[in-house]
Amino acid sequence: MLKSIGLSCILLGIFNWGMGQDFRGYDLVEAYPEVLVNPYSRPFSPDSVITAFPKDVIHPHLFESLSISERDSIRRIVISRMKKDTLNLTESLYAFKPYFDRLKFEDPHFRPLIPWFITKNNRANSDKIPILPWDIININDTIIIDHSYDEKFHKGDRILEINNTPVEEFIKYTYTNRYSPFIVYQAYYHYAYSPGYTVKTQRQNQILNIHTEGITYDHYLKNKISENQKKIWADYKTGYFSIPAFRYNKSIIKDLYSFIKRLKKIGYPNLIIDIRKNGGGSGSDFDELMSLFVNKDTVVYLKNVRLRVSPNTIKDYDFLTEDRMGQLINLPERYFVKSFPLNKEKYQNMNIYVLISEDTGSQAATFANILQYNGSAKLAGVPLLHNALKYGEITHLPWSSNPYATVSISTIELDEYTRNPDGQVYPDIEIPFVASEYMKGGDPVLEKLLEHIESTR
């Protein structure tokens, strides 16, 4: 289907310092000077900042989407953030953040990626480093706990300070999503790990100082909620099914089909599918999945696909030749899916509602768009990110300024059939995220959708 797995946050893992790079030197990570480092980037100068704005050599349109005036304005901001001659990795990413944020606006797949830990010598030592034990939701730079792995913290707690550092400092350095584990903020904010954390929180109208020893990243991975969640609300005659990622799609389809049959058996006509935290995944078996919801023989999908001929794409298509390197071309129709047939015997006649957010990306964005375009579901929540449908087929490139950072970048431009002339995806039922409502500890966007469903009965 020409969609790649959507990266939800950041490149996970541990890197060991001393990888034979030409880059020398590092800052020690304050709380763990014997274990973790924050490696220096190449020296920057005004000229090197100018050359950091290349022409498109891989992406169809990313860098060329910036006007000359935009580039000059961003360059001035980047230079103003370079407070010293030598910057470490996280300082460099902060300096270039206005530039990277602008590129991410054009292509939501674009983002700089860094490892959770960069170790000085024995990489195993980082296994015991505690991280803060939360998944959070960011609403207009208000950080609220969405799920805690330490019972001292509650869903809905607002984070104000961590070890006397205002949470705004973490936000300033971080490339944020609506939903994310808080380790993302810690890594980007100079690898701000600690043997213990005193956290200033707001819980309802109380200000609390809570101490936690944190959890290891391994503990986080073992306990993270990742499977499909199912609920039934008898009062609303409605079922709920979450899809956190489109992986193992045959299993998702089987589970979803069984759940729908259960709802129909008890006479409940409504199904909410929650893909607010779904950054994408695989397009395998999407014809089977769509057969459940779209009452048609065929679904139209793509009008056209373009790609930039580059060393990253030339090996994927047998008709490309070296003399076309750098050209932006239309992909011949035999190389992409214009439409696909459905199995009408699988169709389930239900009232379908799909919860979306800014984090709904890649294959999940396509899922929402196809259902909306075919009149098969109502989308609820907030608009998807600008150009959420437009780009795909992600590759990863080293950031020339620092060997420990990479950037994720798309290689193709897609033209999907959409209901909206501008190619963007907007909800049929707009329900904004409001921080004060989420601080009560519930899921107000979901609750408001249930109220809407009740009002239409």
C-alpha positions as CSV (number, residue, x, y, z in Angstrom):
1,M,0.0,0.0,0.0
2,L,3.1,2.2,-0.1
3,K,2.8,3.3,3.6
4,S,5.6,2.7,6.1
5,I,5.4,2.2,9.8
6,G,4.8,5.4,11.7
7,L,7.3,6.2,14.3
8,S,5.5,7.2,17.4
9,C,8.3,9.0,19.2
10,I,12.0,8.4,18.9
11,L,14.7,5.8,18.0
12,L,14.8,3.4,20.9
13,G,17.9,1.8,22.2
14,I,21.3,2.2,23.7
15,F,24.4,3.4,21.9
16,N,27.9,2.8,23.1
17,W,30.4,5.7,22.9
18,G,33.5,5.0,20.9
19,M,32.0,3.8,17.6
20,G,34.9,4.8,15.4
21,Q,33.4,8.2,14.7
22,D,35.4,11.3,13.7
23,F,33.6,13.3,16.4
24,R,35.6,13.7,19.6
25,G,34.6,14.7,23.1
26,Y,31.4,14.7,25.1
27,D,29.6,16.2,28.1
28,L,29.1,13.9,31.0
29,V,25.5,13.3,31.9
30,E,25.3,15.0,35.3
31,A,23.7,12.2,37.5
32,Y,25.5,9.4,35.8
33,P,29.0,10.6,34.8
34,E,30.5,7.1,34.9
35,V,27.9,5.7,32.5
36,L,26.2,8.2,30.2
37,V,27.6,10.8,27.8
38,N,26.1,13.6,25.6
39,P,28.5,13.7,22.6
40,Y,29.6,16.9,20.9
41,S,28.3,17.8,17.5
42,R,30.5,19.3,14.8
43,P,31.4,22.9,15.3
44,F,28.8,25.2,13.8
45,S,29.3,28.6,12.1
46,P,26.9,30.9,10.3
47,D,28.1,29.4,7.0
48,S,27.6,25.8,8.2
49,V,24.1,26.7,9.3
50,I,23.4,28.0,5.8
51,T,24.6,24.8,4.2
52,A,22.3,22.8,6.6
53,F,19.4,23.8,4.3
54,P,19.9,21.5,1.3
55,K,18.0,20.9,-1.8
56,D,15.8,17.9,-1.9
57,V,17.9,14.8,-2.9
58,I,15.6,12.2,-1.3
59,H,12.3,13.7,-0.3
60,P,9.9,14.8,-3.1
61,H,9.3,18.3,-1.7
62,L,10.5,18.8,1.9
63,F,13.3,21.3,1.8
64,E,12.0,23.0,-1.3
65,S,8.7,23.7,0.5
66,L,10.5,26.5,2.4
67,S,10.6,30.0,0.8
68,I,13.8,32.0,0.8
69,S,12.4,34.4,3.4
70,E,11.4,31.4,5.7
71,R,14.9,30.0,5.4
72,D,16.6,33.3,6.3
73,S,14.2,33.8,9.2
74,I,14.8,30.3,10.6
75,R,18.6,30.6,10.0
76,R,18.7,33.7,12.2
77,I,16.8,31.9,15.0
78,V,19.1,28.9,14.8
79,I,22.2,31.0,15.0
80,S,20.8,33.0,17.9
81,R,20.5,29.7,19.8
82,M,24.2,28.8,19.4
83,K,25.4,30.3,22.7
84,K,28.9,28.6,22.5
85,D,31.3,27.3,20.0
86,T,30.8,23.6,20.8
87,L,27.4,22.1,21.3
88,N,26.5,18.7,22.6
89,L,23.9,16.5,20.9
90,T,20.8,17.8,22.8
91,E,22.0,21.5,22.6
92,S,22.4,21.1,18.8
93,L,18.9,19.6,18.4
94,Y,17.5,22.5,20.4
95,A,19.3,25.0,18.2
96,F,17.9,23.5,15.1
97,K,14.5,22.8,16.5
98,P,12.7,25.7,14.6
99,Y,14.1,24.3,11.4
100,F,13.1,20.7,12.1
101,D,9.7,21.8,13.4
102,R,9.0,23.6,10.1
103,L,10.1,20.5,8.1
104,K,7.8,18.3,10.3
105,F,4.9,20.7,9.4
106,E,5.4,19.9,5.7
107,D,5.9,16.1,6.4
108,P,4.7,14.7,9.7
109,H,7.1,11.7,9.2
110,F,10.1,14.0,9.5
111,R,11.8,14.1,12.9
112,P,15.2,13.9,14.5
113,L,15.8,10.6,16.4
114,I,18.2,10.0,19.2
115,P,18.9,6.9,21.4
116,W,17.5,6.8,24.9
117,F,21.0,6.3,26.4
118,I,24.5,6.9,25.0
119,T,26.9,5.0,27.3
120,K,30.5,5.9,28.0
121,N,31.9,2.3,28.3
122,N,29.8,-0.6,29.6
123,R,26.4,-0.3,27.9
124,A,24.8,-2.8,30.4
125,N,25.2,-0.2,33.2
126,S,22.4,1.8,31.7
127,D,19.9,-1.0,32.3
128,K,19.6,0.1,35.9
129,I,19.1,3.8,35.3
130,P,15.6,4.8,36.4
131,I,13.3,6.8,34.2
132,L,10.1,8.6,35.2
133,P,7.2,6.1,35.2
134,W,4.6,7.7,33.0
135,D,2.9,7.9,29.7
136,I,1.7,11.5,29.3
137,I,-0.6,13.6,27.2
138,N,0.6,17.1,26.1
139,I,-2.2,19.6,25.7
140,N,-0.9,23.0,24.7
141,D,2.3,22.4,26.7
142,T,0.4,21.2,29.8
143,I,1.8,17.8,30.7
144,I,-0.8,15.5,32.2
145,I,-0.3,11.8,33.2
146,D,-2.2,9.5,30.9
147,H,-1.0,6.3,32.6
148,S,1.4,5.8,35.6
149,Y,3.5,2.8,36.4
150,D,3.9,4.0,39.9
151,E,0.8,4.0,42.0
152,K,1.8,7.2,43.8
153,F,0.9,9.1,40.7
154,H,-2.7,9.3,39.3
155,K,-4.1,9.6,35.8
156,G,-4.9,13.3,35.4
157,D,-2.0,14.6,37.6
158,R,-0.4,17.7,36.0
159,I,3.4,17.7,36.1
160,L,4.8,21.1,37.2
161,E,8.4,20.5,38.2
162,I,10.9,17.6,38.3
163,N,13.8,17.9,40.8
164,N,13.1,21.7,40.9
165,T,13.3,22.1,37.2
166,P,10.1,23.5,35.6
167,V,8.6,21.0,33.1
168,E,8.5,23.9,30.6
169,E,12.3,23.4,30.3
170,F,11.8,19.8,29.2
171,I,9.1,20.8,26.7
172,K,11.3,23.5,25.2
173,Y,13.9,20.9,24.0
174,T,11.6,18.1,23.1
175,Y,10.0,17.1,19.7
176,T,6.6,16.3,21.1
177,N,3.6,14.2,20.2
178,R,0.2,14.5,21.8
179,Y,0.9,11.2,23.6
180,S,4.3,9.8,24.5
181,P,6.3,8.1,27.3
182,F,8.0,10.8,29.4
183,I,11.4,9.2,28.7
184,V,11.2,11.2,25.4
185,Y,11.3,14.4,27.3
186,Q,14.2,13.2,29.6
187,A,16.3,12.1,26.6
188,Y,16.0,15.3,24.7
189,Y,16.5,17.5,27.8
190,H,20.1,16.5,28.2
191,Y,19.5,13.0,29.3
192,A,18.0,14.2,32.5
193,Y,17.9,10.9,34.4
194,S,18.3,10.7,38.2
195,P,18.7,8.1,41.0
196,G,15.4,9.5,42.4
197,Y,12.8,12.1,41.4
198,T,10.9,14.7,43.4
199,V,8.0,15.7,41.3
200,K,5.8,18.7,41.9
201,T,2.3,17.9,40.7
202,Q,-1.2,19.4,40.6
203,R,-4.0,17.0,41.5
204,Q,-7.3,18.7,41.3
205,N,-6.8,21.8,43.5
206,Q,-3.9,20.4,45.5
207,I,-0.2,20.9,44.9
208,L,1.8,17.8,45.9
209,N,5.5,16.9,46.0
210,I,5.8,13.2,45.3
211,H,9.1,11.3,45.4
212,T,9.6,8.3,43.2
213,E,12.6,6.0,42.6
214,G,11.4,5.7,39.0
215,I,11.4,2.5,36.9
216,T,13.9,0.9,34.5
217,Y,13.2,1.1,30.8
218,D,13.0,-2.6,30.7
219,H,10.2,-2.5,33.4
220,Y,8.4,0.1,31.3
221,L,8.5,-2.1,28.1
222,K,7.3,-5.2,30.0
223,N,4.3,-3.3,31.5
224,K,3.3,-1.0,28.7
225,I,-0.2,-1.4,27.5
226,S,0.0,-2.2,23.8
227,E,-2.7,-4.7,23.0
228,N,-6.2,-3.9,21.6
229,Q,-8.5,-2.7,24.4
230,K,-12.2,-3.6,24.3
231,K,-15.1,-2.2,26.3
232,I,-18.9,-2.2,26.2
233,W,-21.2,0.5,27.5
234,A,-24.7,-0.8,28.0
235,D,-26.1,2.7,28.7
236,Y,-25.0,3.8,25.3
237,K,-25.5,0.5,23.4
238,T,-21.9,1.0,22.2
239,G,-18.7,-1.0,22.0
240,Y,-15.2,0.4,22.1
241,F,-12.1,-1.1,20.3
242,S,-8.7,0.5,20.4
243,I,-6.0,-0.2,17.8
244,P,-2.6,1.2,19.0
245,A,-0.8,0.2,15.8
246,F,-1.5,-1.6,12.6
247,R,0.8,-4.6,13.3
248,Y,-0.3,-8.2,13.1
249,N,-3.3,-7.1,11.1
250,K,-4.8,-10.6,10.6
251,S,-5.0,-10.9,14.4
252,I,-6.6,-7.4,14.7
253,I,-9.2,-8.3,12.0
254,K,-10.1,-11.6,13.7
255,D,-10.4,-9.9,17.1
256,L,-12.4,-7.0,15.7
257,Y,-14.8,-9.3,13.8
258,S,-15.4,-11.4,16.9
259,F,-16.1,-8.2,18.9
260,I,-18.6,-6.9,16.3
261,K,-20.4,-10.2,16.3
262,R,-20.7,-10.0,20.1
263,L,-22.1,-6.4,19.9
264,K,-24.7,-7.4,17.2
265,K,-25.7,-10.4,19.2
266,I,-26.8,-8.2,22.1
267,G,-28.3,-5.6,19.8
268,Y,-25.8,-2.8,20.2
269,P,-25.6,-0.8,16.9
270,N,-22.6,1.5,17.7
271,L,-18.8,0.8,17.6
272,I,-16.1,3.3,18.5
273,I,-12.6,2.5,17.0
274,D,-9.9,4.4,18.8
275,I,-6.8,5.2,16.8
276,R,-5.7,8.4,18.6
277,K,-2.4,6.9,19.6
278,N,-1.9,4.9,16.3
279,G,1.1,6.3,14.4
280,G,0.7,3.8,11.6
281,G,2.0,0.3,10.7
282,S,1.5,-2.2,8.0
283,G,-1.0,-2.0,5.1
284,S,-1.1,-5.8,4.9
285,D,-4.7,-7.3,4.7
286,F,-6.2,-3.9,4.6
287,D,-8.7,-5.2,2.0
288,E,-10.0,-7.6,4.7
289,L,-10.1,-4.9,7.3
290,M,-12.0,-2.5,5.1
291,S,-14.5,-5.2,4.0
292,L,-15.8,-5.1,7.5
293,F,-16.9,-1.5,7.2
294,V,-17.3,-0.4,3.6
295,N,-20.3,-1.7,1.8
296,K,-18.9,-1.5,-1.7
297,D,-17.3,-3.9,-4.3
298,T,-14.1,-1.8,-4.6
299,V,-12.4,1.0,-2.7
300,V,-10.5,3.7,-4.6
301,Y,-7.2,4.6,-2.8
302,L,-4.5,6.5,-4.8
303,K,-4.7,8.8,-7.7
304,N,-1.0,9.2,-8.2
305,V,2.4,8.6,-6.5
306,R,5.6,10.7,-7.1
307,L,9.1,10.0,-5.9
308,R,12.5,11.6,-6.0
309,V,15.1,9.4,-7.8
310,S,17.9,8.9,-5.3
311,P,20.3,6.2,-4.1
312,N,17.6,5.3,-1.5
313,T,14.8,4.7,-4.1
314,I,16.6,3.6,-7.3
315,K,17.2,0.1,-6.0
316,D,13.4,-0.4,-5.3
317,Y,12.2,0.1,-8.9
318,D,13.6,-1.7,-11.9
319,F,12.7,1.1,-14.4
320,L,14.9,3.7,-12.7
321,T,18.3,4.5,-14.1
322,E,21.3,6.5,-12.9
323,D,20.7,9.3,-15.5
324,R,17.4,10.1,-13.7
325,M,19.1,10.7,-10.4
326,G,17.6,13.8,-8.6
327,Q,14.5,13.9,-10.8
328,L,10.9,14.0,-9.4
329,I,8.9,11.5,-11.3
330,N,5.4,10.0,-11.4
331,L,5.5,6.4,-10.5
332,P,4.0,4.1,-13.2
333,E,0.6,2.7,-12.1
334,R,1.8,-0.9,-12.0
335,Y,3.9,0.0,-9.0
336,F,1.1,1.2,-6.6
337,V,-2.4,0.4,-5.6
338,K,-5.0,2.6,-7.3
339,S,-7.9,0.6,-5.9
340,F,-8.6,-2.7,-4.2
341,P,-11.6,-5.1,-4.1
342,L,-13.6,-5.9,-1.0
343,N,-15.4,-9.0,0.2
344,K,-19.0,-7.8,0.6
345,E,-19.8,-11.0,2.5
346,K,-17.7,-9.7,5.4
347,Y,-19.5,-6.4,5.7
348,Q,-20.9,-5.5,9.1
349,N,-23.7,-3.0,9.2
350,M,-22.8,-0.8,12.3
351,N,-22.7,2.8,13.2
352,I,-18.9,3.3,13.2
353,Y,-17.2,6.2,14.9
354,V,-13.4,6.6,14.7
355,L,-11.5,8.6,17.3
356,I,-8.5,10.5,15.8
357,S,-5.8,12.9,17.1
358,E,-2.7,14.6,15.8
359,D,-0.9,11.4,16.5
360,T,-3.0,9.4,14.1
361,G,-0.5,9.0,11.2
362,S,0.6,7.0,8.2
363,Q,-1.5,3.9,7.7
364,A,-3.8,4.9,10.6
365,A,-4.4,8.2,8.8
366,T,-5.2,6.3,5.6
367,F,-7.6,4.0,7.5
368,A,-9.5,7.0,8.9
369,N,-9.5,8.8,5.5
370,I,-10.9,5.8,3.5
371,L,-13.7,5.3,6.0
372,Q,-14.6,9.0,5.8
373,Y,-14.3,9.2,2.1
374,N,-16.7,6.3,1.6
375,G,-19.2,7.5,4.1
376,S,-18.6,4.4,6.3
377,A,-17.7,6.1,9.5
378,K,-17.8,9.4,11.4
379,L,-14.5,10.7,12.5
380,A,-14.4,12.3,16.0
381,G,-11.7,14.4,17.7
382,V,-9.3,16.9,16.1
383,P,-7.9,17.4,12.6
384,L,-4.9,15.2,11.6
385,L,-1.6,16.9,11.2
386,H,-1.0,18.9,8.1
387,N,-0.2,16.6,5.2
388,A,-0.8,13.5,7.2
389,L,-1.8,11.6,4.0
390,K,0.7,13.2,1.7
391,Y,4.0,11.4,2.2
392,G,5.2,7.9,3.0
393,E,7.9,5.1,2.6
394,I,10.2,6.3,5.4
395,T,13.9,6.0,5.4
396,H,16.4,7.0,8.0
397,L,19.5,9.2,7.4
398,P,22.4,10.2,9.6
399,W,22.3,13.8,10.7
400,S,25.6,15.2,9.3
401,S,26.1,17.3,12.4
402,N,26.2,14.4,14.9
403,P,26.6,10.6,14.3
404,Y,24.3,9.7,17.2
405,A,21.3,11.4,15.6
406,T,19.3,10.3,12.6
407,V,16.3,11.8,10.8
408,S,13.3,9.9,9.6
409,I,12.3,11.2,6.1
410,S,9.7,10.2,3.5
411,T,10.7,9.2,0.0
412,I,7.4,9.3,-1.9
413,E,4.5,11.7,-2.3
414,L,1.0,10.2,-2.3
415,D,-2.3,11.6,-3.7
416,E,-5.1,9.8,-1.9
417,Y,-8.8,10.2,-2.7
418,T,-10.1,12.4,0.1
419,R,-13.4,14.2,0.9
420,N,-11.6,17.5,1.3
421,P,-10.3,19.5,-1.6
422,D,-7.1,20.5,0.3
423,G,-6.2,16.8,0.9
424,Q,-6.3,17.2,4.7
425,V,-8.4,15.1,7.1
426,Y,-10.9,16.8,9.4
427,P,-13.3,15.3,12.0
428,D,-17.0,15.1,11.3
429,I,-17.5,15.6,15.1
430,E,-14.9,18.0,16.4
431,I,-14.0,17.4,20.0
432,P,-11.0,19.4,21.2
433,F,-8.5,18.4,23.8
434,V,-9.0,20.6,26.9
435,A,-6.3,20.3,29.6
436,S,-8.6,21.3,32.6
437,E,-10.9,18.4,31.6
438,Y,-8.2,15.8,31.3
439,M,-6.9,16.9,34.8
440,K,-10.0,15.3,36.2
441,G,-8.6,11.9,35.4
442,G,-11.0,10.7,32.7
443,D,-11.1,10.6,29.0
444,P,-13.2,13.6,28.1
445,V,-12.9,13.3,24.3
446,L,-14.3,9.7,24.5
447,E,-16.9,10.8,27.1
448,K,-18.1,13.6,24.8
449,L,-18.4,11.2,21.9
450,L,-20.5,8.9,23.9
451,E,-22.8,11.8,24.8
452,H,-23.0,12.6,21.1
453,I,-24.0,9.1,20.3
454,E,-26.7,9.1,23.0
455,S,-28.1,12.4,21.6
456,T,-28.6,10.9,18.2
457,R,-30.6,7.8,19.4
